[in-house]
Amino acid sequence: MQLAEQQINQAIALRAKHEEDKDHFEAEIKRYQDKLYEKEEENKIDDDQSTAPTKEKAKTGEFQNPLAILKLRLAKIVATNREKKRLMD
């Protein structure tokens, strides 16, 4: 009985930790998305002010659409997981 209570308490603690970590992760992602959005806005303003591309703009060009990058990563992970599941079956 006491062992079962300990395991239940441990499971509850792990769930709480997971939720806390999840909230922290989501906040960090939101913060990074906001920074990327601000940089994109700065680049748009810079593009309007000058027509010649700079090295900085060339470096950030590949990160103009972080959602597309995340979708590609997700698709790769999903495909990998499907393959692993197929191998396990």
C-alpha positions, 0 to 999 in steps of 0.5 A: 500500500505504501509503495503504491502511494509512493509511486502515485506521488512520484507520477504526480510529481513527474506530471507536474514537472513535465507541465512546468517544463512544457510551459517553459519550452513554449514560452522560450519558443514564443520569445524566439519567434518574437525575436525572429519577427522583430528581425524580419521587420527590421530587415523590411525597414532596411530593405525599404531604405537601401536597395543594395543587399548587405552581408547581414541580410544574406546571413538571415535570409535562410531564417526568413520563414521559421515556420517552414523550417520547423515543418520540415524538421517535424516531417523528418521526425515523423518519418523517422518515427514511422520507420522505427515503428515499422521496424519494431512491428 
